[in-house]
Amino acid sequence: MATGDLGVPHTPATGFRRNWAWIQAPVLGDDGEPVHERGVTAAPGLYLLGLRWQSRRSSSFLDGVAADAEYVTEHLAARSARAGALAA
């Protein structure tokens, strides 16, 4: 059954555009993209995963995001350890 047969207008899919307007922290560069180092932004608690070329070509794919997730996790663990040392 064709899409038009369902009463749905034919709309070609041409891709998508990222929209970072929901981010209320000052982490967007002049190009409107988040400024980060391997997913770590300057805003405490704001981390990114799955971006194109975040640290490697496969960063935006399921089989490649693990390395970036590991880096962000290690950053969080180190930050937590520093905070615990300061509190002690």
Number of C-alpha atoms within 10 A of each C-alpha: 5 8 10 10 8 8 8 9 9 9 8 6 6 6 5 6 6 7 9 12 10 6 11 9 13 11 17 16 10 8 7 12 13 20 16 17 13 20 21 20 18 15 12 9 9 13 18 17 17 18 18 13 11 18 18 14 12 18 21 17 12 9 9 15 20 15 16 23 18 11 15 19 13 12 15 15 12 12 13 12 12 12 11 10 9 8 7 6
